[in-house]
Amino acid sequence: MGRGKCHTERTVSDIEANIKLSPVFAEGFSFFLHQNFILQSPKLAAQSRVQPDSRSVYSVPTPIFANMNVRYPHGLVIQKDEDVPFTYSSLRSFYSMGVLNADNYSEDALPAFTPMSWSLKEIKAAIPRKYFVRDTQRGLLYFARDVLMAVVAWSLATFIDPYFKQTVTSELLTPTGAEVMRWAAWGFYWWFQGLIFTGIWVIGHECGHGAFSDHKIVNDVLGFITHTFLWTPYFSWKISHHRHHSNHASMERDEVYVPKTREDLNIRDESDGHKIDYDEYFGDTPIYTLYMLVRQQLLAFPAYLLFNVSGQKNYPKWTNHFDPNSILFTKAQRNAVILSNIGIAFMVWAVSYSCSTFGMSTVVKYYGIPWLEVTHWFIMITYLHHTSPELPHYRGKEWNFQRGAAATVDRNFLGWQGRFFLHDVAHYHVIHHFFPKMPFYHGAEATQYLKTFIGDHYVYSNSPVFKALWESYNKCQFVENEGDVLFYRDKKGRAVRRPADHYRNTHTKIQ
């Protein structure tokens, strides 16, 4: 895909054979254009941040669907807006408005995707070298800020129970009011201490990549301390996480968030024309779906470390991050795994001793719940980075490092709180996958250069993250058994993108 503007125009009648109209004319104009075109209506335009100017020109913030300017016979012009970040809000709106449904869904009409052709060297050359420079002192200042905030928050929390349990407070607020305010204060502490702890975990994550400092000893000592404090086996996770980055979006070699296939779920292939009743497989109630989502958020990370849940399915049954002889590690890495285990064993002792000294409820309130939030935020962030119906996965020869790196999405995660407390880990994750050793504090600037170079291959979502979590969890169910370029399918077996025709003719099968 080129990065310049395309001035080609076609009338709707030129591609009339490929149009599938949806019955939403009551809202104004509406049409569905094949492959490189876009469907719009006044309501959909408003949802998709598509605004008309005085000349009835609509700026479409979805370049993948607007590679051409399309002139409607009655004078309406739809044109590409080069200044708006690449999003898929319009595509998602197709489903939310029922435009693409069981009656008019067509695989051939989906927007076609062609994998990027640039080399990693070409992409790196487009980004100024200064953004790859690591500053140990600057990183330590961020770490010191996080620790200070955690200490201050912890100290302030020690006043919560004494203040709201005293007689004067009960008389002022009434006993019930004082109790409500006491738990509200604890909720306030848990929210922000959870974010602060997660920021400290992110510092350890930077150390694991070697992005924190030029000095390996600094990275490993600080990373070991921060991650051990938060129940993460630093060296063990560092090893598998490096393999994840090296193989991201590869169906055969990625370490985590590997999509399930149609065969994994025992769903029959539709290629023979057999009609599938997907409700038999995915007909869960919303309450049950919510339960499964909450379970994922609270237990997924421990389950991954202990049982390889959501990891590479080709690994042996009892693969985990604590066995020095696990397939995850080489013999040379055995001692590092043991050291990680010693750190976790120390935490078991430290928490047990704290519970016996201060009481379990005190430990849970001050440390346990904020730690549980770290697990939640970490899983939510990484899940949303790597799981979206617009992101490709690859098999065989079609995968390479830079294609895998681009198969992630930047998100506006919790707004200013995500940027401040979480060190931009969710806002600028795409650049991190391309260049894991780039410090997080250069992510914003470097991302602008990356976006300019790779254009439509950069994916960004401004969707509220809890809404995005629900949508991704429901829409990303499985991928096909065959093919070298794959996209998630939802609970009705529908995708939102498809490989370009050339890539649809490849038939690498699951291993």
C-alpha positions in Angstrom: 0.0 0.0 0.0 1.3 3.4 -0.9 1.4 6.3 1.5 0.4 9.0 -1.0 -3.1 10.2 -1.8 -5.0 8.4 -4.5 -7.1 10.6 -6.8 -8.9 7.9 -8.8 -12.6 8.3 -8.8 -15.3 5.7 -9.7 -19.0 6.1 -9.7 -21.1 3.7 -7.7 -22.7 2.5 -10.9 -19.2 1.3 -12.0 -19.1 -1.3 -9.3 -22.8 -1.9 -9.0 -22.4 -5.6 -9.4 -20.5 -5.8 -6.2 -22.8 -3.7 -4.1 -25.0 -5.3 -1.4 -27.6 -2.8 -0.2 -28.8 -2.9 3.4 -32.3 -1.7 4.4 -31.2 1.4 6.2 -32.3 4.0 3.6 -34.8 5.3 6.2 -31.9 7.1 7.9 -30.8 8.8 4.7 -28.4 7.4 2.1 -26.7 4.0 2.5 -24.7 1.7 0.3 -22.2 -1.1 0.8 -19.2 -0.9 -1.5 -17.1 -3.9 -2.4 -13.6 -4.4 -0.9 -11.9 -1.0 -1.1 -15.0 1.1 -0.6 -17.1 2.0 2.4 -20.7 2.0 3.6 -22.0 5.1 5.3 -25.3 6.5 6.6 -25.8 9.6 8.8 -26.0 7.5 12.0 -23.0 5.4 11.1 -21.1 8.5 10.1 -21.6 10.0 13.5 -20.5 6.8 15.3 -17.4 6.6 13.1 -16.3 10.2 13.5 -17.1 10.9 9.9 -18.3 14.4 9.5 -19.7 16.2 6.4 -18.5 19.6 5.5 -20.6 22.3 3.7 -20.0 20.6 0.3 -21.4 17.3 1.4 -17.9 15.8 1.5 -17.4 13.0 4.1 -13.9 12.5 5.5 -13.5 8.8 6.2 -11.1 7.8 9.0 -10.6 4.3 7.6 -7.9 4.4 4.9 -8.2 0.6 4.2 -11.7 1.2 2.9 -11.1 4.5 1.3 -8.1 4.0 -1.0 -10.2 5.7 -3.7 -12.4 8.7 -3.7 -15.9 7.6 -4.6 -18.5 9.9 -6.1 -22.1 9.1 -5.4 -24.4 9.8 -8.5 -26.3 12.5 -6.6 -23.3 14.6 -5.7 -22.1 13.0 -2.5 -18.3 12.5 -2.3 -16.6 10.1 0.0 -12.9 10.8 0.2 -9.9 9.6 2.3 -8.8 11.7 5.2 -5.0 11.5 5.4 -4.9 13.3 8.8 -7.0 10.9 10.8 -5.3 7.9 12.5 -6.0 4.5 11.1 -8.9 3.0 13.0 -11.5 0.3 12.4 -14.4 2.2 14.1 -16.4 2.1 10.9 -15.9 -1.6 10.4 -17.0 -2.3 14.0 -20.0 -0.1 13.4 -21.2 -2.4 10.6 -21.9 -5.1 13.1 -23.2 -2.8 15.9 -25.8 -1.4 13.4 -26.6 -4.8 11.9 -25.3 -3.8 8.5 -23.3 -7.0 8.3 -25.5 -9.8 9.6 -26.4 -13.4 8.8 -28.5 -12.3 5.8 -26.0 -10.1 4.0 -22.6 -11.3 5.2 -20.3 -12.0 2.3 -16.7 -13.2 2.7 -15.8 -11.8 -0.7 -17.1 -8.4 0.3 -14.8 -8.1 3.3 -11.9 -5.6 3.1 -8.9 -7.3 1.7 -5.6 -7.4 3.6 -2.1 -7.6 2.1 0.8 -8.2 4.4 3.5 -5.5 4.6 6.5 -6.0 2.3 9.1 -3.8 4.1 12.1 -5.2 5.8 12.8 -4.4 9.5 15.9 -2.6 8.4 13.8 -0.2 6.2 11.4 0.4 9.1 14.1 1.1 11.6 15.8 3.5 9.2 12.7 5.7 9.2 13.0 6.3 13.0 15.6 8.8 14.3 18.4 7.0 16.2 18.0 9.2 19.2 14.8 7.3 20.2 16.8 4.1 20.6 19.1 5.6 23.3 18.6 4.3 26.8 19.1 6.6 29.8 19.7 4.7 33.0 19.3 7.8 35.2 16.1 8.7 33.6 14.7 5.2 34.1 15.7 5.2 37.7 13.9 8.5 38.3 10.7 6.9 36.9 11.2 3.9 39.2 11.9 6.1 42.2 8.7 8.1 41.4 6.7 4.8 41.4 8.1 3.6 44.6 7.5 7.0 46.3 3.8 7.0 45.1 3.4 3.4 46.4 4.8 4.3 49.8 2.7 7.5 50.1 -0.5 5.6 49.1 0.3 2.8 51.6 0.9 5.4 54.4 -2.3 7.2 53.7 -4.2 4.0 53.7 -3.2 3.4 57.3 -5.5 6.3 58.3 -8.6 4.9 56.6 -9.8 2.5 59.3 -8.9 4.7 62.4 -10.5 7.8 60.9 -13.8 6.2 59.8 -14.2 4.0 62.9 -13.8 6.8 65.4 -16.9 8.0 67.2 -16.8 11.6 65.9 -16.8 10.4 62.3 -19.8 8.1 62.9 -21.7 10.9 64.6 -20.9 13.2 61.6 -21.7 10.8 58.8 -24.0 8.3 60.7 -22.7 4.8 61.4 -23.9 3.6 58.0 -22.5 6.6 56.2 -19.1 6.2 57.9 -19.0 2.5 56.9 -19.8 3.3 53.3 -17.2 6.0 53.1 -14.6 3.7 54.7 -15.0 1.1 52.0 -15.1 3.8 49.4 -11.8 5.0 50.7 -10.4 1.5 50.5 -11.7 1.3 46.9 -9.9 4.5 46.1 -6.7 3.1 47.5 -7.0 -0.2 45.7 -7.6 1.5 42.3 -4.6 3.7 42.5 -2.3 1.4 44.3 -3.1 -1.3 41.7 -2.2 1.1 39.0 1.0 2.1 40.8 2.0 -1.5 41.4 1.3 -2.2 37.7 3.6 0.7 36.7 6.3 -0.9 38.9 5.7 -4.2 37.1 6.1 -2.4 33.8 9.6 -1.2 34.9 10.5 -4.8 35.5 9.2 -5.6 32.0 11.4 -2.9 30.6 14.4 -4.5 32.4 13.5 -7.9 31.0 13.8 -6.5 27.5 17.1 -4.6 28.2 15.2 -1.4 27.5 15.8 0.1 31.0 19.5 0.5 30.9 22.6 -0.2 28.8 23.9 -2.2 31.7 22.7 -5.8 32.0 23.4 -6.0 35.7 21.1 -3.0 36.3 18.4 -4.5 34.2 18.5 -7.9 35.8 18.8 -6.8 39.5 16.0 -4.3 39.2 13.9 -6.5 37.1 14.3 -9.4 39.5 13.4 -7.3 42.5 10.3 -5.6 41.0 8.9 -8.8 39.4 9.5 -11.0 42.4 7.7 -8.5 44.6 4.7 -8.9 42.3 4.9 -12.7 42.0 6.4 -13.0 38.6 9.4 -15.4 38.1 11.6 -12.7 36.4 14.1 -14.8 34.5 11.7 -17.5 33.5 9.1 -15.1 32.2 11.8 -13.0 30.6 13.0 -16.0 28.5 9.5 -17.0 27.3 8.5 -13.4 26.8 11.5 -12.9 24.5 10.4 -15.9 22.5 6.9 -14.4 22.2 8.4 -11.2 20.8 10.6 -13.1 18.4 7.6 -15.1 17.1 4.5 -12.9 17.6 1.5 -13.8 15.4 3.1 -17.0 14.3 0.6 -19.8 14.7 3.4 -22.4 15.0 5.8 -20.6 17.3 4.2 -17.8 19.3 4.2 -18.3 23.1 1.0 -16.8 24.2 -2.5 -15.7 22.9 -2.3 -18.3 20.2 -5.7 -18.5 18.6 -7.7 -21.6 18.7 -8.6 -23.2 15.4 -11.8 -24.5 14.0 -10.5 -28.0 14.7 -9.5 -27.2 18.3 -13.2 -26.4 19.0 -14.5 -29.4 16.9 -16.3 -27.1 14.5 -17.0 -28.5 11.1 -15.6 -26.9 8.0 -18.1 -24.9 6.0 -16.2 -25.2 2.7 -18.4 -28.2 1.7 -21.5 -26.0 2.0 -22.5 -27.5 5.3 -24.5 -25.1 7.4 -23.2 -24.6 10.9 -25.4 -23.8 13.9 -22.8 -21.8 15.8 -25.2 -21.3 18.7 -24.4 -25.0 19.6 -20.8 -24.0 20.1 -21.1 -20.4 21.4 -24.6 -20.0 22.6 -23.6 -19.0 26.1 -25.6 -16.5 28.1 -24.1 -13.0 28.7 -23.9 -13.8 32.4 -21.8 -16.9 31.7 -19.6 -15.0 29.3 -19.1 -12.3 31.9 -18.1 -15.0 34.4 -15.6 -16.5 32.0 -14.2 -13.0 31.2 -13.7 -12.2 34.9 -12.1 -15.6 35.4 -9.6 -14.8 32.6 -8.8 -11.4 34.1 -8.0 -12.7 37.6 -6.5 -16.1 36.9 -5.1 -16.1 33.3 -1.5 -15.0 34.2 -1.0 -17.5 37.1 -2.6 -20.1 34.9 -0.2 -19.3 32.0 2.8 -19.5 34.3 1.7 -22.7 36.0 -0.1 -24.6 33.2 0.7 -22.8 29.9 -2.9 -21.8 29.5 -3.3 -19.8 26.2 0.3 -20.7 25.3 1.7 -22.8 22.4 -0.5 -25.9 22.2 2.3 -28.0 20.7 4.1 -28.0 24.1 3.9 -31.0 26.4 1.0 -31.2 28.8 2.8 -30.1 32.0 4.7 -27.2 30.5 5.2 -24.4 33.0 7.6 -21.6 34.0 8.9 -23.2 37.2 10.4 -26.4 35.9 14.1 -25.8 35.0 13.8 -28.8 32.6 10.7 -27.4 30.9 10.7 -27.2 27.1 10.6 -23.4 27.5 14.2 -23.3 28.6 17.6 -24.5 27.5 20.1 -26.2 29.7 22.1 -22.9 29.9 19.1 -21.1 31.3 18.5 -23.7 34.1 20.2 -21.7 36.8 18.3 -18.6 35.9 15.0 -20.5 36.3 16.1 -21.8 39.7 17.0 -18.3 40.8 13.5 -17.1 39.8 12.0 -19.9 41.8 14.0 -18.9 44.8 12.6 -15.4 44.5 9.0 -16.7 44.4 9.7 -19.0 47.4 10.9 -15.9 49.3 7.6 -14.2 48.5 5.7 -17.2 49.9 7.6 -16.9 53.1 7.3 -13.1 53.3 3.6 -13.1 52.7 3.1 -16.0 55.2 5.1 -14.2 57.8 3.2 -10.9 57.2 -0.1 -12.7 57.6 1.0 -14.3 60.9 2.3 -11.0 62.2 -0.3 -8.4 60.9 -3.2 -10.6 60.1 -4.4 -11.9 56.8 -7.1 -9.3 56.3 -4.5 -6.5 56.7 -2.2 -8.1 54.2 -5.1 -8.6 51.7 -6.2 -5.0 52.1 -2.8 -3.3 51.7 -1.1 -5.7 49.3 -3.3 -8.6 48.1 -6.0 -6.7 46.3 -3.6 -4.2 44.6 -1.6 -7.2 43.5 -4.7 -8.8 42.1 -5.3 -5.6 40.2 -1.8 -5.9 38.7 -2.8 -9.4 37.4 -6.0 -7.9 36.0 -4.4 -4.9 34.3 -1.5 -6.9 32.9 -3.8 -9.5 31.4 -6.2 -6.9 30.1 -3.4 -4.8 28.5 -1.7 -7.8 26.8 -5.0 -9.4 25.7 -6.1 -6.2 24.1 -2.7 -5.7 22.5 -2.8 -9.0 20.7 -6.5 -9.9 20.4 -8.7 -8.1 17.9 -10.7 -9.2 14.9 -8.7 -6.8 12.7 -5.3 -8.3 13.5 -3.8 -11.0 11.3 -2.0 -14.2 12.3 0.3 -16.1 10.0 1.4 -19.6 9.1 4.5 -20.9 7.4 6.5 -18.6 5.0 4.1 -15.7 5.3 5.2 -14.9 8.8 8.2 -12.7 9.5 9.2 -10.6 12.5 8.0 -7.2 11.2 4.6 -8.6 10.1 4.2 -10.1 13.5 5.2 -6.9 15.2 2.5 -5.0 13.2 -0.1 -7.5 14.3 -0.7 -5.5 17.5 -2.9 -2.6 18.3 -2.2 0.6 20.3 -5.0 1.6 22.6 -6.1 4.7 24.6 -5.9 2.7 27.8 -7.5 4.6 30.7 -6.5 8.0 29.3 -4.1 10.0 31.4 -4.0 7.4 34.1 -2.7 4.8 31.7 -0.1 7.2 30.3 1.1 8.4 33.8 0.9 5.3 36.0 1.4 2.6 33.3 4.3 4.3 31.5 2.5 4.3 28.1 2.7 0.5 27.9 -0.7 0.2 26.2 -0.7 3.5 24.3 2.5 2.7 22.4 2.8 -1.1 22.2 3.2 -1.4 18.4 6.5 0.4 18.4 7.5 -1.8 21.4 7.0 -5.0 19.3 9.1 -3.7 16.5 11.9 -2.5 18.8 11.6 -4.1 22.3 14.9 -2.4 23.5 13.5 1.1 22.8 12.8 2.8 26.2 9.1 3.4 27.0 9.7 7.2 27.3 10.5 7.4 23.6 7.4 5.5 22.5 5.2 8.5 21.7 7.7 10.3 19.4 8.9 7.1 17.7 5.3 6.0 17.0 4.7 9.0 14.9 7.6 8.1 12.6 6.4 4.5 12.5 2.9 5.5 11.6 4.1 7.7 8.8 6.2 4.9 7.3 3.9 1.8 7.6 0.7 3.8 7.0 -2.4 1.5 7.0 -0.5 -1.3 8.7 -0.5 0.7 11.9 -3.6 -0.1 14.0 -5.0 2.1 16.7 -8.2 1.9 18.7 -9.8 4.7 20.7 -12.6 2.4 21.9 -13.2 2.5 25.7 -11.0 -0.4 26.9 -13.7 -2.2 28.9 -16.0 -2.1 25.9 -13.1 -3.3 23.7 -12.4 -6.1 26.1 -16.0 -7.4 25.9 -16.1 -7.1 22.1 -12.8 -8.8 21.6 -13.7 -11.6 24.0 -16.9 -12.2 22.0 -15.6 -11.6 18.5 -12.3 -13.4 18.6 -13.3 -17.1 18.9 -11.2 -19.1 16.4 -9.3 -19.1 13.1 -9.4 -21.4 10.1 -7.6 -24.7 10.0 -5.9 -23.8 6.7 -4.4 -20.7 5.2 -1.2 -18.6 5.7 -2.9 -15.3 6.6 -5.7 -15.7 9.1 -8.2 -13.5 10.9 -10.4 -14.2 14.0 -14.0 -15.3 13.5 -16.8 -14.5 15.9 -19.5 -16.6 17.4 -21.3 -16.7 14.1 -18.2 -17.7 12.1 -17.8 -14.3 10.6 -14.6 -12.4 10.1 -14.2 -8.6 9.6 -11.3 -8.8 7.2 -10.0 -11.4 4.7 -6.6 -12.0 3.1 -6.1 -10.5 -0.4 -6.9 -13.0 -3.2 -3.3 -14.1 -3.6 -3.1 -15.2 0.0 -6.5 -16.9 0.0 -5.1 -19.5 -2.4 -2.4 -20.8 0.1 -3.3 -23.8 2.1 -0.8 -24.4 5.0 -2.6 -26.7 7.4 -2.5 -26.7 11.2 0.3 -28.8 12.6 
